[in-house]
Structure formats: C-alpha cells, structure tokens
Amino acid sequence: MAEKFYLTTPIYYVNARPHIGHAYTTIVADVVARRHRLLGDDTFFLTGTDEHGQKIERAAAAAGVPPQQFADEVSASFAGLWKRMGITNDAYIRTTDPKHQQGVQKLFADLYERGFIELRTYTGQYCVSEEMFVEGPPGTIGPDGKPTETVSEENFFFKLSEFEGRLIALIESNELAIQPESRRNEVLSFVKGGLKELSISRSSFTWGIPVPEPAASQAKEKHVIYVWLDALANYMTAIGYGSEDPADIEKFAKYWPADLHLVGKEIIRFHCVYWPAFLMAAGLPVPKSIVAHGWLLFEESKMSKSRGNIVRTETILDGFGSLRPAPPSQPVGAVGVGGASGEADPSAALRDEKNKASGTKAQQDLFAADVLRYFLLREIPFGQDGSFSFDALITRYNADLANGYGNLVSRTLSMIERYFEGVVPKPSELDWERFESVVAGVLRHDNKPLNAYDFSGLIEAIWGMLASTDQYITKQAPWKLASDPTKRQELADVLYNAAEFIRFYTALCHPYLPYATASVWAQLGLGSIEEAAARGEFKNLQWGGLKPGTKLGPLAPIFPRADKGLAQIMNDMEAPAAAPTNEEAPSHHPAAPPRTSAIAEENPAAKVAGSHALSTERTGTPPHTEAAASGVFAAQPVTGESGTAAGAAQPTTISIDDFAKIDLRVAKIVVAEPIPKADKLLRLEVDLGYEKRQILSGIAEWYTPEELIGRRIAIIANLAPRKMRGLESHGMLLAASGEDHASKPILASFSDEIPLGSKIR
Ligand code: MSP
C-alpha cells in the first residue's frame, strides 16, 4: 500500500499580497509534493492563509473595509497566484473557514479541560507585527525592529514550562526532526534556556476566534484565541480535526501527524516549541519533521511588506511569460508509444476546463513559473538566505535553461528529425558503461532519503551531466557522421544515447520544471509526463527505457533566449512610470497601492528644481522636484515683489476642495536609519496611530537618525507609494526651507501630545 506523505507550508498573513518570498516556500513545497507523488506516495499538500489577529484588523481598518472583506480579497490573491503558477496543493485552508474555527475551539477547550490553560493578569511588551509578547521595558525594540506596545491584560495562559523536558527529549531523539542542524540547535538552546507560560488569548481586539466555554465565562472580558494557536491548528483542521463528519474523522486518522512542516526560519520557535507542546498537551501526535529555509533578500534585506522592498511574482509571470514560444501546431505526443494518451496540453493545470478557455495566458504563466522555480531552487542553497534580482534571473535562465537544457534538447531532437525522419534510432547496444559512469551518481544523489533538501546540489549535478552530454555530442559530431553513409550505426548510437540522456534529465527535473519537462517528454514521443509519473515509471529509471522506433512528437523550442532588456521591463512593472492602473486589486488595498509615478533618485528628471510639488502631486502628475523625489516637501519663502522663479510658477489659487484632497497627518518617527550607498537618504518608519509605514527622506545631510526618533511631525499621508533604491517610500514629510534647496529644511513638528494620526486641516 502507498505510504502517506502530508506536507504543509506556513499559512500566509493576509495583511499583504503575495511576493516572491511567499512563492519561494510554496514552490519548495510543490517540488517536494511532486517528488513524493512520483514515487507513488499518497501525498497531501496543504497551503492557505492566516486571517485573524490585530495586524490584519489594523490593516483592514486602515484600508477602510471590514476585516472579513479585506481577508477575502487578499486570500483570493494568494489562491489565484498559486493557480496561475500550477501549484498542486490538495487543499487551501483559510482560518476564517467555519470548520477551522470549530476545530480551534475544540483544541482550546481540550487544553483547558486537561488543565493546561489558566487565567492570569499580565502586563508586557507586545510586538504587533509578529503577534507576540517580548521581554523588556516599555519601548523595547521588538523582533521587527519597531518599538513594542505596552499591553496589560487578563489572559489565558498555556503552561508551556511543563513541556521543557519532553520537548528536549523529542528533539534530541529526532522523533521531531528539525532541519537544518543550525536551527535544531537554536531551538534546543531556547528550550534549555527555560520556558515561560505562554499567553494564548487577547481581549484588546476582537478579530479572532472567541475563547469557548467553559473557559470564556471565567474571564471578565471577552477573549479571542491567540492568533498563533489559531494558525498552527490549521495543519489539523484542514484534514478534518474537530469535525464530527465520518469522512473527516477518517481523513484526519489517515494523514495526521504531518510528515513535514516547511517554514521560513523566522517562525521555527512557533513550530518547533509551541506547536509540539500544544499537541502533547492535547494528547495528539507531533509532526515528524520541521524544515526551515532561509530568506529571499532584495538588496541585502529580507523581502517584506514592511520594508517595502518586495518583488511580486506576477511581474515574473507577466514578464517571462511573454517569452513562451508558440506551441507546436499539431497535438503533442499524438503518436507516442507506451500507452501515451496524446494529450495535447502537457500541464496538469491546463486540463482544467476553466483554464482551457484562457489557454495561452495560462501556458505563459506556467512557462514563467518554471523559470522562477528553477532559479530559486538552483540559486539558493537550501536553508541559507539568497538574493533575488531580475538580472540574475535572466543570466541564470540564459545559461542553464536556454543554452543548457533547451539547446541540448533541440539540437538532439532536430538531428533525429533530420537524419532518422523523426524516429528514435536503434543503438547497436545499450551503453551501460556510459550510463553507470554518468547517470548513476546523480540517481544515487536523488535516491537519498527524500528528507534531504539539497535541491541546488541535485540540480547542479544534473546540469553537470547535461554539459557532458553536450560535449559528447560535440566530440562525436553527428553532423559529420551523417555525411558518411558507412557511419550510419555510429550516428544512430550517438543520437540514441543523447535522447536517452535527455529522457533521464527530463524525468529527474520534472518536479522542478513541470511545464517544460512535460513539453520535452511529449517531443520525445512519450506522451503525457504526468501519466508516465503516475504509472510509476520514474521510480526506477532504467537505461534503454526509450524504445527504438518511437516517433518523436512535434518539435518546438522550449526556452528561447531572453534579452537583458527584459530586466528593465520587469523593473518597470514593479515601479511603473505611468499613472495608476491597478486592476488586480481594489485601490483601497494597502498591500496593492495604486501604482503611480516612481521617481527614483537617479532619475535625472527628479533633479529639476521647482515648486510644483504640491499642485502636481495633487493632480497625479509626476512631481519633478528634488524635494518631492526625496520624500520631503518643503515650503519655500517667496522673495522679491514679483516672486522668485519658484514663486512665478506657483498656481495662483486653489479651491478648498483641492486642499481637502491632501491628507495631512500627525505622525511619530519611530525608526530612522541610513540607507547603504545612498548618502542623502534616511529610511524612516513613522507611526500614524492606525498604521506604521516607511518613508524615505532626503534629509540625511541635515539630521542624524538619533535626533529624529520620537519626533512628532506632519506628513502627506495619501501620497502614492513609490520605490527608491528598491525600497518603498509611502508618504512625505513637510518642512520649510530656503529656496535654494541648500539650507536645512525645518521639519513641521508638534510639541504637544497630539494623538498620532490626527488630521491637519
Ligand atoms: N502567518 C504566519 C505563519 C503561520 S503558520 C501556522 C506568517 N505568515 S507570513 O506571511 O508572514 O510568512 C509566512 C512565510 O512566508 C515565512 O515563514 C516564509 O516561509 C515565507 N516568507 C515570507 N517572506 C519571505 C522572504 N523574504 N523570503 C523567504 N520566505 C519568506 O508568518
């Protein structure tokens, strides 16, 4: 009977739309799921969204929509993206699903009944963006780099300290296997350092799952369940935990415990300490393994919404998708051997009726998703941090996919087409020796237990073989053999071996490049790769599996070369110079800001001095002023009767309605820091009371970060976000300065304790 394999990604917060950091985890999970499926395991792959908590509540409030509506929109953008990318998740959980909520309440009630939860009063420092209490005095800087908030609450506490010894035993015995080793050590030393009771409810906000009875009536206030307990439970509720339905009970019994929780390195404590402790307390089995990967960095910092340095996966799908070559005109694989069905469309997602309607775009998406999958898995040694850039993506694509695999396939198959009428020739003998020396090493590598996550190592090994196959062809020079009728058998041997190598590489790469390998499989005349994998053909690849006499499918290019200019196109998609045209998300959406002028520092147009900032911003025209470009809007004195050049250019009057369009607010600077390689700029984080955000400001010449932190200033809050130096700047400070731009701009400030976010009218 097939073994079961249950794997999960973290469920993603819905305060931000997906970026390629999220896609990275989902892609890794998809590769692992595909590998298990092709080994015949009964695989269940779960992903979804984490929708409760203060962070989401605040993001929805700032966007001016109810939290449920907000969560619905962002969750749909995650689900839609995974579909575009051909991700093969078997279920998609949302923590606002009623079944999930029921399961979480059951878990809480069980823990309470078993005596592991009690009510206490607690005052502590709370980090909202990480949704956790941290140690330290008021104003302590939280793990997100921002000051914490003092929260005093009567809370339900989970008796975490009772699990210290059992957690250590669990981890040391590898019953709960944590990878990589460095993370395992980190977790062990955290647990050995002593565990405190964990607050697992909140009464200061309402966007969460209510604490159930009988616990609820013990408390003075109404409590919602701590968002991490709520979120972690998704791994069980998605497969039926908490439901009375017999089908759900059976499903849960079959798949729990999870075989693999794949997570980013920043959330291992929640997964490796809290989660197994909750499960042990509830008398449930703990997951078998937790594997943490590193971060995707952009210009050396973690890609994240709060830093505003994200790259959207959609940009890569749209940018790279445009390169997808036209498919062959005839159905691919129609005359294949080995029971192939002749399915014209090789991708699983495209079998879906709905996708067929938009076939071309869907295929472009899958093609581009392959490119991103390959890049991320090849480029980043698993477990470590890695950088992303469009240039690196294009370089890697051209070197490995266009010139490497794609070229090997097209040169080999077109020679079979030309010299053997498109029929795989019969070799004189099966070249076992060659196979042993070249392929077996990689197969051994691949056959390591599947909990080895060395994706880049495996890909590197395959590409090493691919290069040697290329050299073999060059050395044998089949085009020369073809001109000599006495060398017909030698020609057949070379082309057979090359094609058989390609079949191997294609099978091995299928989990990484599902779309491209499906196309190559069909071009080899082997029909549907998915069906071949499902028949178990990839479990034990044997040399000689490509049968002589197989008629190749219609040939088509796989990976056309990408022009370097594509990087610029994708950069522009991230920060277009055009006015807002964001159709994908409603404009109230904070995570999907209306995309407007993105004047970067280096844009020469931005150096033109003038005083149109106010009026041009107002009308949505790009603000061509240095001040506007650098995140500070300075009022200038008018000198001379007829005014200065600046004065002369000023609009005469504006109406009160014009003024009302500008959202001026009081904000406090909570973080100020220099930006590497940008002498004039400071990166500020300002607190608007209802929201914290990042503004880049060109005031580094005049202000040190220390003198700025804590100041209450005036900002234009409804200025469209723009990117500078790869970082998002959302808003502008108000300051008065001399007309020459050379004197110090004096920031408009407030000394009174005016509430943050107050409107300036
Ligand atoms: N909602 C919690 C997880 C709850 S799981 C029970 C959460 N969500 S998150 O959206 O902030 O991040 C989830 C995951 O997204 C990270 O653990 C990581 O897997 C992935 N990534 C988000 N940003 C990333 C990078 N910049 N780089 C790589 N992965 C990143 O935490």
Residues whose N, C-alpha, C, O or C-beta is under 5 A from the ligand:
A	BS01	MSP	P10 I11 Y12 Y13 G21 H22 Y24 T25 D50 A231 L232 V263 G264 I267 G294 W295 L296 K302 M303 S304
